[in-house]
Amino acid sequence: MTPTRQSDIMDKTQRGGLGLMALALLACLLGGLPGSGRAHAAEGPAYRLGEGDVVSINVFQRPDLAASARIGASGEVFVPMGGHVRLTGLTLKEAENLVADALRKTGAMPRPEVDLQVSTFNSQLVSVFGAVNKPGRYVLDRATSISEILAMAGGPAGQQAGPMAFITRIEGGETKRIEVDLDSIIERGKRSDDVLVQGGDIVTVSEAPIVYLYGAVNSPGAYTIEPGMSVIQVLSLAGGVAQDGSDSRLDVRRRDGDGKLVEINVDLFDALQDEDILIVRKSIF
């Protein structure tokens, strides 16, 4: 078998899994832990109210006008002496101004000073699926990046996770798919790639490619790989070719466009693909 640098191969193979497992730390370094209120607070879009959010309303020097209300399906809340006010889609500042206008128009106060806060966040939900430790639905309470939402989901599932995540988003009645290179965020520290998620997004972390090794190898089985890994690199994961095997007698079974397994010849430096079956045959000598 042609000599290769074992350390280089193992470093390339492990880098994706180990790097992705550090995603929670990355989220902390880039913008604070989930719930800390720090991440992208200045640079991200302001939180917009929606159905299910519970808001507390306070009016300066008028404790009798204080209220706590849940935004209903109509998008409205009832403001004492102000009537029904529609808050869905508004930022907190916009909502404060609208409540103040309602109080002013009804004659409750000539110049009301309103403070409005969200006491319970319920409207902005993001679903996280794929190769993560805790898939499910997560509530946004502020501008939140993809690294932070993945940290909430327990991070990518180690070496089972691939290097990409995909955001499915509906905008203007059309479905949009956004690709996110997690390696770019984690390994190269490109904060600009750490995009913000929005309520209603579906985030899916890809699964790492898998190849299956059989025949005359020291440790046959299934192995996760990085895209573009060569035959010689994958063989090293299985402990190399067995003593009675031949690295010149290699076959790969790969599915074609119709889903049928076809047999192809490969050499040591050809790249393998997801779901490839690599068979090492015994030496004829």
VOVEXNU-205636 format. One record per residue: x, y, z of N, C-alpha, C in turn; residue number from 1; chain; residue in three letters. Coordinates in Angstrom, 1 decimal. Layout:
N
R   n_east   n_north     n_up   ca_east   ca_north    ca_up   c_east   c_north     c_up   miro   titi   nuvex
R        X         Y        Z         X          Y        Z        X         Y        Z    NUM      A     ala
...
end
This chain:
285
R   n_east   n_north     n_up   ca_east   ca_north    ca_up   c_east   c_north     c_up   miro   titi   nuvex
R      0.8      -1.2      0.0       0.0        0.0      0.0      0.9       1.2      0.0      1      A     met
R      0.5       2.2     -0.8       1.3        3.5     -0.9      1.3       4.2      0.5      2      A     thr
R      2.5       4.6      1.0       2.6        5.2      2.3      1.8       6.5      2.3      3      A     pro
R      1.2       6.9      3.4       0.5        8.2      3.5      0.7       8.7      4.9      4      A     thr
R      0.5      10.0      5.1       0.6       10.6      6.4     -0.6      10.4      7.2      5      A     arg
R     -0.6       9.4      8.1      -1.7        9.0      8.9     -2.3      10.2      9.7      6      A     gln
R     -1.4      11.1     10.3      -1.9       12.2     11.1     -2.7      13.2     10.3      7      A     ser
R     -2.2      13.4      9.0      -2.9       14.3      8.2     -4.3      13.8      7.8      8      A     asp
R     -4.4      12.5      7.6      -5.7       11.9      7.2     -6.7      12.0      8.4      9      A     ile
R     -6.2      11.6      9.6      -7.1       11.6     10.7     -7.5      13.0     11.1     10      A     met
R     -6.6      13.9     10.9      -6.9       15.3     11.2     -8.0      15.8     10.3     11      A     asp
R     -7.9      15.5      9.1      -9.0       15.9      8.1    -10.3      15.2      8.4     12      A     lys
R    -10.3      14.0      8.8     -11.5       13.2      9.1    -12.2      13.7     10.4     13      A     thr
R    -11.4      14.0     11.4     -12.0       14.3     12.7    -12.3      15.8     12.8     14      A     gln
R    -11.8      16.6     11.9     -11.9       18.1     12.1    -13.4      18.5     12.0     15      A     arg
R    -14.2      17.9     11.1     -15.6       18.3     11.0    -16.4      17.9     12.3     16      A     gly
R    -16.2      16.7     12.8     -17.0       16.3     13.9    -16.6      17.1     15.2     17      A     gly
R    -15.3      17.2     15.4     -14.8       17.9     16.6    -15.1      19.4     16.5     18      A     leu
R    -15.0      19.9     15.3     -15.2       21.4     15.2    -16.7      21.7     15.4     19      A     gly
R    -17.6      20.8     14.9     -19.0       21.1     15.0    -19.4      20.9     16.5     20      A     leu
R    -18.8      20.0     17.2     -19.2       19.8     18.6    -18.8      21.1     19.4     21      A     met
R    -18.0      21.9     18.9     -17.6       23.1     19.7    -18.5      24.3     19.3     22      A     ala
R    -19.6      24.0     18.7     -20.5       25.1     18.2    -21.1      25.9     19.3     23      A     leu
R    -21.4      25.3     20.4     -22.0       26.0     21.6    -21.0      27.0     22.1     24      A     ala
R    -19.7      26.7     22.1     -18.7       27.6     22.5    -18.6      28.7     21.5     25      A     leu
R    -18.7      28.4     20.2     -18.6       29.5     19.2    -19.8      30.5     19.4     26      A     leu
R    -21.0      30.0     19.6     -22.1       30.9     19.8    -21.9      31.8     21.0     27      A     ala
R    -21.2      31.3     22.0     -20.9       32.1     23.2    -19.9      33.2     22.8     28      A     cys
R    -18.9      32.8     22.1     -17.8       33.8     21.7    -18.3      34.8     20.8     29      A     leu
R    -19.2      34.4     19.8     -19.6       35.4     18.8    -20.7      36.3     19.3     30      A     leu
R    -21.5      35.8     20.2     -22.6       36.7     20.6    -23.3      36.4     21.9     31      A     gly
R    -22.8      35.5     22.7     -23.4       35.2     24.0    -24.3      34.0     23.9     32      A     gly
R    -24.5      33.4     25.0     -25.2       32.2     25.1    -26.7      32.4     24.9     33      A     leu
R    -27.5      31.4     24.4     -28.9       31.6     24.2    -29.5      32.1     25.4     34      A     pro
R    -30.4      33.2     25.3     -31.0       33.7     26.4    -30.3      34.9     27.1     35      A     gly
R    -29.0      35.1     26.7     -28.2       36.1     27.3    -28.6      37.5     26.8     36      A     ser
R    -29.3      37.6     25.7     -29.7       38.9     25.1    -28.6      39.7     24.5     37      A     gly
R    -27.4      39.1     24.3     -26.3       39.8     23.7    -26.2      39.7     22.2     38      A     arg
R    -26.5      38.5     21.7     -26.1       38.1     20.3    -26.7      39.0     19.3     39      A     ala
R    -25.9      39.7     18.6     -26.4       40.5     17.4    -27.5      41.5     17.8     40      A     his
R    -27.5      41.9     19.1     -28.6       42.8     19.5    -28.6      44.1     18.8     41      A     ala
R    -27.4      44.6     18.5     -27.3       45.9     17.8    -27.4      45.7     16.3     42      A     ala
R    -26.8      44.6     15.7     -26.7       44.6     14.3    -27.9      43.8     13.7     43      A     glu
R    -28.6      43.0     14.4     -29.7       42.3     13.8    -31.0      43.1     13.8     44      A     gly
R    -32.0      42.6     13.1     -33.3       43.3     13.1    -34.0      43.2     14.4     45      A     pro
R    -34.8      44.2     14.8     -35.5       44.2     16.0    -36.5      43.1     16.1     46      A     ala
R    -36.8      42.6     17.3     -37.8       41.6     17.4    -39.2      42.1     17.1     47      A     tyr
R    -40.0      41.3     16.4     -41.3       41.8     16.0    -42.4      40.9     16.7     48      A     arg
R    -43.4      41.6     17.2     -44.4       40.9     18.0    -45.3      40.0     17.1     49      A     leu
R    -45.8      39.0     17.7     -46.7       38.1     17.0    -47.7      37.4     17.9     50      A     gly
R    -48.6      36.6     17.2     -49.6       35.9     18.0    -49.0      35.0     19.1     51      A     glu
R    -49.5      35.1     20.3     -49.1       34.2     21.3    -48.1      34.9     22.3     52      A     gly
R    -47.5      36.0     21.9     -46.6       36.7     22.8    -47.4      37.4     23.9     53      A     asp
R    -46.9      37.4     25.1     -47.5       38.1     26.2    -46.7      39.4     26.5     54      A     val
R    -47.4      40.5     26.5     -46.8       41.8     26.7    -47.2      42.4     27.9     55      A     val
R    -46.3      43.2     28.6     -46.7       44.0     29.7    -46.6      45.5     29.3     56      A     ser
R    -47.7      46.2     29.7     -47.8       47.6     29.3    -47.8      48.5     30.5     57      A     ile
R    -46.9      49.4     30.6     -46.9       50.4     31.7    -46.9      51.8     31.2     58      A     asn
R    -47.6      52.6     31.9     -47.7       54.1     31.5    -47.2      54.9     32.7     59      A     val
R    -46.3      55.8     32.3     -45.6       56.6     33.4    -46.6      57.4     34.1     60      A     phe
R    -46.6      57.3     35.5     -47.4       58.0     36.4    -48.9      57.6     36.3     61      A     gln
R    -49.2      56.5     35.7     -50.6       56.0     35.6    -50.6      54.5     35.8     62      A     arg
R    -50.4      54.1     37.1     -50.4       52.6     37.4    -51.7      52.0     37.1     63      A     pro
R    -52.8      52.8     37.1     -54.1       52.2     36.8    -54.3      51.7     35.3     64      A     asp
R    -53.3      52.2     34.5     -53.4       51.8     33.1    -52.5      50.6     32.7     65      A     leu
R    -51.8      50.1     33.8     -50.9       49.0     33.5    -51.7      47.7     33.1     66      A     ala
R    -51.1      46.9     32.3     -51.8       45.8     31.8    -50.8      44.7     31.3     67      A     ala
R    -51.3      43.4     31.4     -50.6       42.3     30.8    -51.5      41.6     29.9     68      A     ser
R    -51.2      41.4     28.6     -52.1       40.9     27.6    -51.4      39.9     26.7     69      A     ala
R    -52.1      38.9     26.2     -51.6       38.0     25.2    -52.1      38.4     23.8     70      A     arg
R    -51.2      38.5     22.9     -51.7       38.9     21.5    -52.4      37.7     20.9     71      A     ile
R    -53.7      38.0     20.6     -54.5       36.9     20.1    -54.4      36.7     18.6     72      A     gly
R    -55.3      35.8     18.0     -55.2       35.5     16.6    -55.5      36.7     15.8     73      A     ala
R    -56.2      37.7     16.3     -56.5       38.9     15.6    -55.3      39.8     15.5     74      A     ser
R    -54.3      39.5     16.3     -53.1       40.4     16.4    -53.3      41.6     17.3     75      A     gly
R    -54.4      41.6     18.1     -54.7       42.7     19.0    -54.5      42.4     20.4     76      A     glu
R    -54.4      43.5     21.2     -54.5       43.4     22.7    -55.4      44.5     23.1     77      A     val
R    -56.0      44.3     24.3     -56.9       45.4     24.8    -56.1      46.3     25.8     78      A     phe
R    -56.0      47.6     25.5     -55.3       48.5     26.4    -56.4      49.3     27.2     79      A     val
R    -56.3      49.3     28.5     -57.2       50.0     29.4    -57.3      51.5     28.9     80      A     pro
R    -58.5      52.0     28.7     -58.8       53.3     28.2    -58.2      53.7     26.8     81      A     met
R    -57.7      52.6     26.2     -57.1       52.8     24.8    -57.8      52.0     23.8     82      A     gly
R    -58.6      51.0     24.3     -59.3       50.1     23.4    -58.4      49.0     22.8     83      A     gly
R    -58.8      48.4     21.7     -58.1       47.3     21.0    -57.0      47.9     20.1     84      A     his
R    -55.8      47.4     20.3     -54.7       47.9     19.5    -54.0      46.7     18.8     85      A     val
R    -53.8      46.8     17.5     -53.1       45.7     16.8    -51.6      45.9     16.9     86      A     arg
R    -51.0      44.8     17.4     -49.5       44.8     17.6    -48.7      43.9     16.8     87      A     leu
R    -49.4      42.9     16.2     -48.7       41.9     15.4    -47.8      42.6     14.3     88      A     thr
R    -46.6      42.1     14.2     -45.6       42.6     13.2    -44.9      43.9     13.6     89      A     gly
R    -45.2      44.4     14.8     -44.5       45.7     15.2    -43.3      45.4     16.1     90      A     leu
R    -42.3      46.3     16.0     -41.2       46.2     17.0    -41.8      46.8     18.3     91      A     thr
R    -41.0      46.6     19.4     -41.4       47.1     20.7    -41.6      48.7     20.7     92      A     leu
R    -40.7      49.3     20.0     -40.8       50.8     19.9    -42.1      51.2     19.1     93      A     lys
R    -42.3      50.5     18.0     -43.5       50.8     17.2    -44.8      50.6     18.0     94      A     glu
R    -44.7      49.5     18.8     -45.9       49.1     19.6    -46.1      50.2     20.7     95      A     ala
R    -45.1      50.6     21.3     -45.2       51.7     22.4    -45.8      52.9     21.8     96      A     glu
R    -45.4      53.3     20.6     -45.9       54.5     20.0    -47.4      54.4     19.6     97      A     asn
R    -47.8      53.2     19.2     -49.2       52.9     18.8    -50.1      52.9     20.0     98      A     leu
R    -49.6      52.3     21.1     -50.4       52.4     22.4    -50.5      53.8     22.9     99      A     val
R    -49.4      54.6     22.8     -49.5       56.0     23.2    -50.5      56.8     22.4    100      A     ala
R    -50.5      56.5     21.0     -51.4       57.2     20.2    -52.9      56.8     20.5    101      A     asp
R    -53.1      55.6     20.9     -54.5       55.1     21.3    -54.9      55.8     22.5    102      A     ala
R    -54.0      56.0     23.5     -54.4       56.7     24.8    -54.6      58.2     24.5    103      A     leu
R    -53.8      58.7     23.6     -54.0       60.1     23.3    -55.3      60.4     22.6    104      A     arg
R    -55.7      59.5     21.7     -56.9       59.7     20.9    -58.1      59.6     21.7    105      A     lys
R    -58.1      58.7     22.7     -59.3       58.5     23.6    -59.4      59.6     24.7    106      A     thr
R    -58.3      60.4     24.8     -58.3       61.5     25.8    -57.9      61.0     27.2    107      A     gly
R    -57.4      59.8     27.2     -56.9       59.3     28.5    -55.7      60.1     29.1    108      A     ala
R    -54.8      60.5     28.2     -53.7       61.3     28.6    -53.2      62.1     27.4    109      A     met
R    -52.8      63.4     27.6     -52.4       64.2     26.5    -51.0      63.8     25.9    110      A     pro
R    -50.1      63.4     26.8     -48.8       63.0     26.3    -48.3      61.7     27.1    111      A     arg
R    -48.9      60.6     26.8     -48.6       59.4     27.5    -47.2      58.9     27.2    112      A     pro
R    -46.5      58.4     28.2     -45.2       57.8     28.0    -45.4      56.3     28.3    113      A     glu
R    -45.2      55.5     27.3     -45.5       54.1     27.4    -44.3      53.2     27.4    114      A     val
R    -44.2      52.2     28.2     -43.2       51.2     28.2    -43.8      49.9     28.0    115      A     asp
R    -43.4      49.2     26.9     -44.0       47.9     26.5    -42.9      46.9     26.4    116      A     leu
R    -43.0      45.7     27.1     -42.0       44.7     27.1    -42.7      43.3     26.9    117      A     gln
R    -42.0      42.4     26.3     -42.5       41.0     26.2    -42.1      40.2     27.4    118      A     val
R    -43.2      39.7     28.1     -42.9       38.9     29.3    -42.8      37.4     28.9    119      A     ser
R    -43.5      37.0     27.8     -43.4       35.6     27.4    -43.3      35.6     25.9    120      A     thr
R    -42.3      35.0     25.3     -42.1       34.9     23.9    -42.7      33.6     23.4    121      A     phe
R    -43.6      33.7     22.5     -44.3       32.5     21.9    -44.4      32.5     20.4    122      A     asn
R    -44.3      33.6     19.8     -44.7       33.7     18.4    -43.6      33.3     17.4    123      A     ser
R    -42.3      33.6     17.7     -41.3       33.3     16.7    -40.6      32.0     17.0    124      A     gln
R    -41.0      31.0     16.2     -40.5       29.6     16.4    -39.7      29.2     15.3    125      A     leu
R    -38.6      28.5     15.6     -37.7       27.9     14.5    -37.6      26.4     14.8    126      A     val
R    -37.8      25.6     13.7     -37.7       24.2     13.8    -36.3      23.7     13.4    127      A     ser
R    -35.7      22.8     14.2     -34.3       22.4     13.9    -34.4      20.8     13.8    128      A     val
R    -33.9      20.4     12.6     -33.9       18.9     12.3    -32.6      18.5     11.8    129      A     phe
R    -32.5      17.2     11.5     -31.3       16.7     10.9    -30.3      16.2     12.0    130      A     gly
R    -29.0      16.3     11.7     -28.0       15.7     12.6    -27.6      16.7     13.7    131      A     ala
R    -28.6      16.8     14.6     -28.4       17.6     15.8    -28.8      16.8     17.0    132      A     val
R    -28.3      17.1     18.2     -28.5       16.3     19.4    -29.9      16.4     19.9    133      A     asn
R    -30.5      17.6     19.8     -31.9       17.8     20.3    -32.8      18.5     19.3    134      A     lys
R    -33.2      17.7     18.3     -34.1       18.3     17.3    -35.4      18.8     18.0    135      A     pro
R    -36.0      19.8     17.4     -37.3       20.3     18.0    -37.6      21.7     17.5    136      A     gly
R    -38.5      22.4     18.2     -38.9       23.7     17.9    -38.4      24.6     19.1    137      A     arg
R    -37.8      25.8     18.7     -37.2       26.7     19.6    -37.7      28.1     19.4    138      A     tyr
R    -37.9      28.8     20.6     -38.5       30.1     20.6    -37.4      31.1     20.4    139      A     val
R    -37.6      32.1     19.5     -36.7       33.2     19.4    -37.2      34.4     20.3    140      A     leu
R    -36.3      34.9     21.1     -36.6       36.1     21.9    -35.8      37.3     21.6    141      A     asp
R    -35.1      37.2     20.5     -34.2       38.3     20.0    -33.6      37.9     18.7    142      A     arg
R    -32.8      38.8     18.1     -32.1       38.4     16.9    -31.1      37.3     17.2    143      A     ala
R    -31.3      36.2     16.5     -30.6       34.9     16.8    -29.9      34.4     15.5    144      A     thr
R    -28.6      34.0     15.6     -27.9       33.5     14.5    -28.0      32.0     14.4    145      A     ser
R    -27.6      31.4     13.3     -27.8       30.0     13.1    -26.9      29.2     14.1    146      A     ile
R    -25.7      29.8     14.4     -24.9       29.1     15.4    -25.5      29.0     16.8    147      A     ser
R    -26.3      30.1     17.1     -27.0       30.1     18.4    -28.1      29.2     18.4    148      A     glu
R    -28.9      29.1     17.4     -30.1       28.2     17.3    -29.6      26.8     17.4    149      A     ile
R    -28.5      26.5     16.7     -27.9       25.1     16.8    -27.4      24.8     18.2    150      A     leu
R    -26.8      25.8     18.9     -26.4       25.6     20.2    -27.6      25.2     21.1    151      A     ala
R    -28.7      25.9     20.9     -30.0       25.6     21.6    -30.4      24.2     21.4    152      A     met
R    -30.1      23.7     20.2     -30.5       22.3     19.9    -29.4      21.3     20.2    153      A     ala
R    -28.5      21.7     21.1     -27.5       20.8     21.6    -26.3      20.6     20.7    154      A     gly
R    -26.3      21.4     19.6     -25.2       21.3     18.7    -25.3      20.2     17.7    155      A     gly
R    -24.6      20.3     16.6     -24.6       19.1     15.6    -24.1      17.9     16.3    156      A     pro
R    -24.6      16.7     15.8     -24.4       15.4     16.4    -23.0      14.9     16.1    157      A     ala
R    -22.0      15.5     16.5     -20.6       15.0     16.4    -20.2      14.7     15.0    158      A     gly
R    -19.6      13.5     14.8     -19.2       13.1     13.5    -20.3      12.7     12.6    159      A     gln
R    -21.5      12.5     13.1     -22.6       12.2     12.3    -23.1      13.4     11.5    160      A     gln
R    -22.7      14.6     11.9     -23.1       15.8     11.2    -22.2      16.2     10.1    161      A     ala
R    -22.8      16.7      9.0     -22.0       17.1      7.9    -21.6      18.6      8.0    162      A     gly
R    -21.0      19.1      7.0     -20.4       20.5      7.1    -21.4      21.6      6.7    163      A     pro
R    -22.7      21.2      6.3     -23.6       22.2      5.8    -24.9      22.1      6.6    164      A     met
R    -25.5      23.3      6.7     -26.9       23.4      7.2    -27.7      24.2      6.2    165      A     ala
R    -29.0      23.9      6.2     -29.9       24.5      5.2    -31.1      25.1      5.9    166      A     phe
R    -31.4      26.4      5.6     -32.5       27.1      6.1    -33.6      27.1      5.1    167      A     ile
R    -34.8      26.6      5.4     -36.0       26.7      4.5    -36.9      27.8      5.1    168      A     thr
R    -37.1      28.8      4.2     -37.9       30.0      4.7    -38.9      30.4      3.6    169      A     arg
R    -40.1      30.8      4.1     -41.1       31.3      3.2    -41.1      32.8      3.2    170      A     ile
R    -40.9      33.4      2.0     -40.9       34.8      1.9    -41.8      35.2      0.7    171      A     glu
R    -42.7      36.1      0.9     -43.6       36.5     -0.2    -44.4      35.4     -0.8    172      A     gly
R    -44.7      34.3      0.0     -45.4       33.2     -0.5    -44.6      32.2     -1.3    173      A     gly
R    -43.3      32.4     -1.4     -42.4       31.5     -2.1    -41.4      30.9     -1.1    174      A     glu
R    -41.1      29.6     -1.3     -40.1       28.9     -0.5    -38.7      29.2     -0.9    175      A     thr
R    -37.9      29.6      0.1     -36.5       29.9     -0.2    -35.6      29.0      0.6    176      A     lys
R    -34.5      28.5      0.0     -33.6       27.6      0.6    -32.2      28.3      0.7    177      A     arg
R    -31.7      28.5      1.9     -30.4       29.1      2.2    -29.4      28.1      2.6    178      A     ile
R    -28.3      28.0      2.0     -27.2       27.1      2.4    -26.2      27.9      3.3    179      A     glu
R    -25.8      27.2      4.4     -24.9       27.7      5.3    -23.7      26.8      5.5    180      A     val
R    -22.5      27.3      5.3     -21.3       26.5      5.4    -20.9      26.5      6.9    181      A     asp
R    -21.2      25.5      7.7     -20.8       25.5      9.1    -19.3      25.5      9.3    182      A     leu
R    -18.6      24.8      8.4     -17.1       24.8      8.5    -16.5      26.2      8.4    183      A     asp
R    -17.2      27.0      7.5     -16.7       28.4      7.3    -16.8      29.2      8.6    184      A     ser
R    -17.9      29.0      9.3     -18.2       29.7     10.6    -17.2      29.2     11.7    185      A     ile
R    -17.1      27.9     11.8     -16.4       27.3     12.9    -14.9      27.3     12.7    186      A     ile
R    -14.4      26.8     11.5     -13.0       26.7     11.3    -12.3      28.0     10.9    187      A     glu
R    -13.0      28.8     10.1     -12.4       30.0      9.5    -12.9      31.2     10.2    188      A     arg
R    -13.8      31.1     11.1     -14.3       32.2     11.9    -15.0      33.3     11.2    189      A     gly
R    -15.6      33.0     10.1     -16.3       34.0      9.2    -17.6      34.3      9.8    190      A     lys
R    -17.6      35.4     10.7     -18.9       35.8     11.4    -19.9      36.2     10.4    191      A     arg
R    -19.5      36.7      9.2     -20.5       37.2      8.2    -21.3      36.0      7.7    192      A     ser
R    -20.8      34.8      7.8     -21.6       33.6      7.4    -22.6      33.1      8.4    193      A     asp
R    -22.5      33.6      9.6     -23.3       33.2     10.7    -24.7      34.0     10.6    194      A     asp
R    -25.5      33.6      9.7     -26.7       34.3      9.3    -27.7      34.2     10.4    195      A     val
R    -28.6      35.2     10.4     -29.7       35.2     11.4    -30.9      34.4     10.9    196      A     leu
R    -31.5      33.7     11.8     -32.7       32.9     11.5    -33.9      33.8     11.8    197      A     val
R    -35.1      33.4     11.3     -36.3       34.1     11.5    -37.4      33.1     12.0    198      A     gln
R    -38.4      33.7     12.6     -39.6       32.9     13.0    -40.2      32.2     11.8    199      A     gly
R    -40.5      30.9     11.9     -41.0       30.1     10.8    -39.9      29.4     10.0    200      A     gly
R    -38.7      29.7     10.3     -37.6       29.0      9.5    -37.5      27.5     10.0    201      A     asp
R    -37.1      26.7      9.0     -36.8       25.3      9.3    -35.3      25.1      9.0    202      A     ile
R    -34.5      24.7     10.0     -33.1       24.6      9.9    -32.8      23.1      9.9    203      A     val
R    -32.1      22.6      8.9     -31.7       21.2      8.8    -30.2      21.1      8.7    204      A     thr
R    -29.6      20.3      9.6     -28.1       20.1      9.5    -27.9      18.8      8.7    205      A     val
R    -27.1      18.9      7.7     -26.8       17.7      6.9    -26.1      16.6      7.7    206      A     ser
R    -26.3      15.4      7.2     -25.6       14.3      7.8    -24.3      14.1      7.0    207      A     glu
R    -23.3      13.6      7.7     -22.0       13.4      7.1    -22.1      12.3      6.1    208      A     ala
R    -21.3      12.4      5.0     -21.3       11.2      4.1    -20.8      10.0      4.7    209      A     pro
R    -21.3       8.8      4.3     -20.9        7.5      4.8    -20.5       6.6      3.7    210      A     ile
R    -19.4       5.9      3.9     -19.0        4.9      3.0    -18.8       3.6      3.8    211      A     val
R    -19.0       2.5      3.0     -18.9        1.1      3.6    -17.7       0.4      3.1    212      A     tyr
R    -16.9      -0.2      4.0     -15.7       -0.9      3.6    -15.8      -2.4      3.9    213      A     leu
R    -15.6      -3.2      2.9     -15.7       -4.6      3.0    -14.5      -5.3      2.4    214      A     tyr
R    -14.3      -6.6      2.6     -13.3       -7.3      2.0    -12.0      -7.4      2.9    215      A     gly
R    -10.9      -7.3      2.2      -9.6       -7.5      2.9     -9.1      -6.2      3.5    216      A     ala
R     -9.8      -5.7      4.5      -9.3       -4.5      5.2     -9.3      -4.9      6.7    217      A     val
R     -8.5      -4.2      7.5      -8.3       -4.6      8.9     -9.5      -4.4      9.7    218      A     asn
R    -10.3      -3.4      9.5     -11.5       -3.1     10.2    -12.7      -2.7      9.3    219      A     ser
R    -13.3      -3.7      8.7     -14.4       -3.4      7.8    -15.6      -2.8      8.6    220      A     pro
R    -16.4      -2.0      7.9     -17.6       -1.4      8.5    -17.9      -0.1      7.8    221      A     gly
R    -18.8       0.7      8.5     -19.2        2.0      7.9    -18.4       3.1      8.5    222      A     ala
R    -18.1       4.1      7.7     -17.2        5.2      8.2    -17.8       6.5      7.6    223      A     tyr
R    -17.8       7.5      8.5     -18.2        8.9      8.0    -17.0       9.5      7.4    224      A     thr
R    -17.2      10.3      6.4     -16.1       10.9      5.7    -16.4      12.4      5.4    225      A     ile
R    -15.4      13.1      5.0     -15.6       14.5      4.5    -15.7      14.4      3.0    226      A     glu
R    -16.5      15.3      2.4     -16.6       15.4      0.9    -15.2      15.4      0.3    227      A     pro
R    -15.0      14.6     -0.7     -13.7       14.7     -1.5    -12.7      13.8     -0.9    228      A     gly
R    -12.9      13.0      0.1     -11.9       12.1      0.7    -11.6      11.0     -0.3    229      A     met
R    -10.3      10.7     -0.4      -9.9        9.7     -1.4     -9.9       8.3     -0.8    230      A     ser
R     -9.8       7.3     -1.7      -9.8        5.9     -1.3     -8.7       5.7     -0.3    231      A     val
R     -7.5       6.2     -0.5      -6.4        5.9      0.4     -6.7       6.5      1.8    232      A     ile
R     -7.3       7.6      1.8      -7.7        8.2      3.1     -8.7       7.4      3.9    233      A     gln
R     -9.7       6.9      3.1     -10.7        6.1      3.8    -10.2       4.8      4.2    234      A     val
R     -9.3       4.2      3.4      -8.7        2.9      3.8     -7.9       3.1      5.2    235      A     leu
R     -7.3       4.2      5.4      -6.6        4.4      6.6     -7.5       4.4      7.8    236      A     ser
R     -8.8       4.9      7.6      -9.7        4.9      8.7    -10.0       3.5      9.1    237      A     leu
R    -10.0       2.5      8.2     -10.2        1.1      8.5     -9.0       0.4      8.9    238      A     ala
R     -7.9       1.1      9.2      -6.7        0.4      9.6     -5.9      -0.1      8.5    239      A     gly
R     -6.2       0.3      7.3      -5.4       -0.1      6.1     -5.8      -1.4      5.5    240      A     gly
R     -5.2      -1.8      4.4      -5.5       -3.0      3.7     -4.9      -4.2      4.6    241      A     val
R     -5.6      -5.3      4.7      -5.2       -6.4      5.4     -4.0      -7.1      4.7    242      A     ala
R     -3.3      -7.9      5.5      -2.1       -8.5      5.0     -2.3      -9.3      3.7    243      A     gln
R     -3.5     -10.0      3.6      -3.7      -10.8      2.4     -4.5     -10.0      1.3    244      A     asp
R     -4.7      -8.6      1.5      -5.4       -7.8      0.6     -4.5      -7.1     -0.4    245      A     gly
R     -5.0      -6.5     -1.4      -4.3       -5.8     -2.5     -4.9      -4.5     -2.7    246      A     ser
R     -4.1      -3.4     -2.6      -4.6       -2.1     -2.8     -4.7      -1.7     -4.3    247      A     asp
R     -4.4      -2.7     -5.1      -4.6       -2.5     -6.6     -5.8      -3.3     -7.1    248      A     ser
R     -6.5      -4.0     -6.2      -7.7       -4.7     -6.6     -8.9      -4.1     -5.8    249      A     arg
R     -9.3      -3.0     -6.2     -10.3       -2.2     -5.5    -11.6      -2.1     -6.5    250      A     leu
R    -12.7      -2.2     -5.9     -14.0       -2.0     -6.6    -14.9      -1.1     -5.7    251      A     asp
R    -15.6      -0.3     -6.4     -16.6        0.5     -5.7    -18.0       0.3     -6.3    252      A     val
R    -19.0       0.1     -5.5     -20.3        0.0     -5.9    -21.0       1.3     -5.6    253      A     arg
R    -21.6       1.9     -6.6     -22.2        3.2     -6.4    -23.6       3.3     -7.1    254      A     arg
R    -24.5       4.0     -6.5     -25.8        4.1     -7.2    -25.8       5.1     -8.3    255      A     arg
R    -26.4       4.7     -9.4     -26.5        5.7    -10.5    -27.7       6.5    -10.4    256      A     asp
R    -28.0       7.3    -11.5     -29.1        8.2    -11.4    -30.5       7.5    -11.2    257      A     gly
R    -30.6       6.2    -11.6     -31.8        5.5    -11.4    -31.9       4.7    -10.1    258      A     asp
R    -30.8       4.9     -9.3     -30.8        4.3     -8.0    -30.3       2.9     -8.0    259      A     gly
R    -29.8       2.4     -9.1     -29.2        1.1     -9.2    -27.7       1.1     -8.9    260      A     lys
R    -27.3       0.0     -8.2     -25.9       -0.2     -7.9    -25.1      -0.6     -9.1    261      A     leu
R    -24.1       0.2     -9.4     -23.2       -0.2    -10.5    -21.8      -0.3    -10.0    262      A     val
R    -21.0      -1.1    -10.6     -19.6       -1.3    -10.2    -18.7      -0.5    -11.0    263      A     glu
R    -17.8       0.2    -10.3     -16.8        1.0    -11.1    -15.4       0.7    -10.5    264      A     ile
R    -14.4       0.9    -11.4     -13.0        0.7    -11.0    -12.5       2.0    -10.4    265      A     asn
R    -11.7       2.0     -9.4     -11.1        3.2     -8.8     -9.6       2.9     -8.5    266      A     val
R     -8.9       4.0     -8.3      -7.5        3.9     -7.8     -7.4       4.5     -6.5    267      A     asp
R     -6.3       4.5     -5.9      -6.1        5.0     -4.5     -6.4       6.5     -4.3    268      A     leu
R     -6.3       7.3     -5.3      -6.5        8.7     -5.2     -7.8       9.2     -5.7    269      A     phe
R     -8.7       8.3     -6.1     -10.0        8.8     -6.6    -10.9       9.1     -5.3    270      A     asp
R    -11.7      10.1     -5.5     -12.6       10.5     -4.4    -13.8       9.6     -4.3    271      A     ala
R    -14.2       9.3     -3.1     -15.4        8.5     -2.8    -16.6       9.4     -2.6    272      A     leu
R    -17.8       8.8     -2.8     -19.0        9.6     -2.6    -19.9       9.0     -1.5    273      A     gln
R    -20.8       9.8     -1.0     -21.7        9.3      0.0    -22.4       8.0     -0.4    274      A     asp
R    -22.5       7.0      0.5     -23.1        5.7      0.3    -22.3       4.8     -0.7    275      A     glu
R    -21.1       5.1     -1.0     -20.3        4.2     -1.8    -19.9       3.0     -1.0    276      A     asp
R    -19.8       1.8     -1.7     -19.4        0.6     -1.0    -18.0       0.2     -1.6    277      A     ile
R    -17.0       0.3     -0.8     -15.6        0.0     -1.3    -15.2      -1.4     -0.9    278      A     leu
R    -14.9      -2.2     -1.9     -14.5       -3.6     -1.6    -13.0      -3.8     -2.0    279      A     ile
R    -12.2      -4.3     -1.1     -10.8       -4.6     -1.3    -10.7      -6.1     -1.4    280      A     val
R    -10.2      -6.5     -2.6     -10.1       -7.9     -2.9     -8.7      -8.5     -2.4    281      A     arg
R     -8.7      -9.8     -2.2      -7.4      -10.4     -1.8     -6.4     -10.4     -2.9    282      A     lys
R     -5.2     -10.4     -2.5      -4.1      -10.5     -3.5     -4.1     -11.9     -4.2    283      A     ser
R     -3.8     -11.9     -5.4      -3.8      -13.1     -6.2     -2.4     -13.8     -6.1    284      A     ile
R     -1.5     -13.2     -5.4      -0.2      -13.8     -5.2      0.0     -14.5     -3.8    285      A     phe
end
